[in-house]
Amino acid sequence: MSEHLSGAAPKDPMHEYATPYPEVVQAGSLQNALQVAVDRAGYGFAVELTPSPGWRYVAAQAAAEGRSATVLMAQQERCFIVDCWAGEVHMATGDTEDLSQVAAAMDSWLRAPRVRELVEQWPYLRTWELAEAHERGEAVPVRWRQLREAAVLKQDTALHELVEAAFEQPRLRVLSPGQSMYWLTFSRRAAPPICHDLPRVMSIGHGRYRVRFADGRLQEVDGAAEAVAVILDGLPGDAVPRP
């Protein structure tokens, strides 16, 4: 690839980025340009390619001690989109036009601050309640509260009755609830990878519910209370919270 902007020929994968991202085009990729910014500031971490082959030139990442940060270039306008992760949990996101600020925020995150400290230091980033709850080890109760609130806001009587019936049961209340399409799911972990071997349930209308077990069996019942009873009967003995 040419070291000059004029060398970004129409067939060059960086051609459409030449005007908003001159330093990236000159470096040959976001990985290269970001590494230059990191080295210039003396941060000392390595910038890597992301797993997606299609983003070879326009995305990059860095990781350390179970944390990672990914960066993606927007098209048609100058905008670096930054996402911060703790394991598989999305902790913060934001965008900026300044590549040096991208490098600085990544360095801050990889040094393991609390996420609230990160977004206060770098205001272009934002976080949310569930991310902070994961840091405190309180993700499960927060997920339950958010699910219960969402069921009310949706004005979905069947879902609301089902969620409330499940929440009343201590064995289910300690598990992490979620929704997958129309299914209400339960997991031993609040953070990915989410468990898929526990019973799940969905409303099928007219006060009836369908329970699906890990082996693919389906059972239809009348009423939310009966659906929850079937789920409890189908829980394996190891259906307890895990880190």
N, C-alpha and C positions, 0 to 999 in steps of 0.2 A: 504494500500500500504506500502511496506517495506520502512524503512528509509535508506536502503543501496542500492547502484546501482545494486548489484547482485540480489536484490529482484525484479527487473523489469523483471518479467518472460515473456516468449514469448506471452502469452495471455494478459498481462498487456497492457492497452492502451498507456502507456508511454515507452514501451519496445524499440521502434525504436529511441527514443530520448535520451536514456541513455548515449551514448558516447558524443554527442555534448552539451548536456544540463544537466550536472550532478546535479547542484544545484536545477534545476527545478524538476527533477525526485525525488530527495530527499525530496523536499517540497510537492510533490504530484500533483502540477499543476502550471501553469504559474501564475495564480491569487495569489496563496500562496507565490511563490518565489518573485514575484514583490512586494507584500505587505511587505515582509521582507526587501527588498531593500529600499522601501519608508520609512518604520518606522526607519530603521537604519540611514537614512540620515535626519530624522526629518521633512519630508515634510508635513505629517499630512493629506493626502487625502486617501480616501478609494478606494481600487481596487476591481472591481466587475467582475462577469462573463459577457460574451457577450450574446446576445439573442440566438445565434446559439447553440443548444444542442450538435452538433457534434464537437464543438470546446471547450468543457468544460475544457479540460486539457491543451490546447495549445494556448488559446487566453484569453485576459482580456481587461478591459476598466476602465476608470475613467471619471467622469463628474462633472462640476461645472458651475453654472451661464450661461447656454446655450452653453457651450463648452464641448467638449469631446475629448478623445484620445483613440485609440484602438491599441492593440499590438497583433501580431500573430507570432508564431514560425514557421520558415521554416522547411521543412523536409530534412533529410540527411546531412545538414550542419548547423552550428551554425549561426543563423541570426534572429534577432528580427526585425520585420517589423512594423513600427510605422506610424499611420495615425492620423492627427489632424483635427478636425471638428469645425466649428462654426455653430451651428444648424445643418442643413442638407448640408451645403456647405463644400466641401473638401478643406482644406486650405494648408496642407503640408503633405509630406510623406518622408520616408527614412528608412534606416536599419542600424543596428549596431550589433556587437557581444557582447557588454558590457551592461549587464542588469542595472547596476547603471546609465549609460547614458540614458537608456530608462526612468527610474524613474525621473531623473533630467529634461529631456526635457518635460515629461508630467507635472511635477510640474510647469515648466516655462509657458507652454501653458495655464494651468488652472488659472494662475495668470493674464491672459488677456493682454499679450503684443501684439503689432502689429506683424503680421506674418513675416515681414521682420526682425524684431528684433529677433524673435525666431530662424530663420535659420542662422542668423549671429552668434548667441550664440552657436547653435548646428549645425555645418557644415554638419553633416551626413543627415540632413533634407534639403529638397528643397521645394520651392513654385513656383508659376506661376502667370502670369499676371492677369488672371481672379480672382484668389483668392484675390489678392491685390485690384482689382477693386471693389470686394464686400465690402471690408473694407471701401473704399472711397465712397460707394454709387454710383459707376459708372459702374456697371456690364452690364447694358443694352447697352450703347454705345459701350463698348468693345465687347460684344457678336455680335453686328451688324458688327463691323469692322472685327472681326475674320471670321464671316460667309461670308462676301463679299470677303475677301481675299481667303477663301477656295474655293468659287465658281469659282474664276479665276484660281486657281492652278489646280483644277480638270478638267479644260478645258471643262466644261459642259455648253454649250451655253444656254440650256433651263433653268437650275438652275440659271445661272448668270443673265439672263434677268428677271426671276421671282424675285430674291432677290433685284435687282436694282429697279424694278417697285414697290415693296413693300416698300423699303427704302425711296422712293420719297414721300410716303404718311405720313403726320404727325401723323395720328391716329394709324398707324402701327409702325412708328418709335419709339414711346414711349413705345411700348410693347417689351417684351423680345423674340427674335427669337430663334428658335432651329430647329433641324432636328431629326425626329423619323422615322427610316427606310428611306423611300423615300419621306416622307411628310415634308413640311416646316410648322412649327408650330409657334403659338404666345401665349404668356402667360402674365398675369398681373404682375407676379412676376418673377424675374430672379433667385431667390433661390427656391429650392423645399419647399413645394409641388407645382409643375408646374400645371397651369390651363389646363384643358382638355375640356373646354366648349366653346372654340372659334374656328372659322373655320380654317381649315388647307388645304393645297393645294399640289399637286404633278404633275410632268410632266408625260404625258402618251405617249409622242412621237409625231413627225410630227407637232410640234407647238401647240399641244393641252394640256390642263390642266384639272385636276379633283379636284373639291373643295368638301370637306366633312364638313358637319355641325354637330353641337353637337347632333342633334336628329337623326343622321345617314343618312340624305338625301345626295345624291351625285348630283353634277351638272358638266357637262363637257362643256368647252368653248374653243374658239380659241384665242391664244395669251396671253402673260403674263399680259398685261395691262387689258384685260377683266377679267382674273382670279382675279386680285387684286380688280377690281371694284366689283366683286361678293362677295369677302371677306368683303369689306367695307360695302356693303349692308347688310351682314349677321351679322355684329358685334352687340352684345347687347349694350344697353346704358351704362352698367356699365363696359365696356371694357376699363378701365383706369388703370394706374400703381398702384400697392399696395406694401406696405413694405414686 
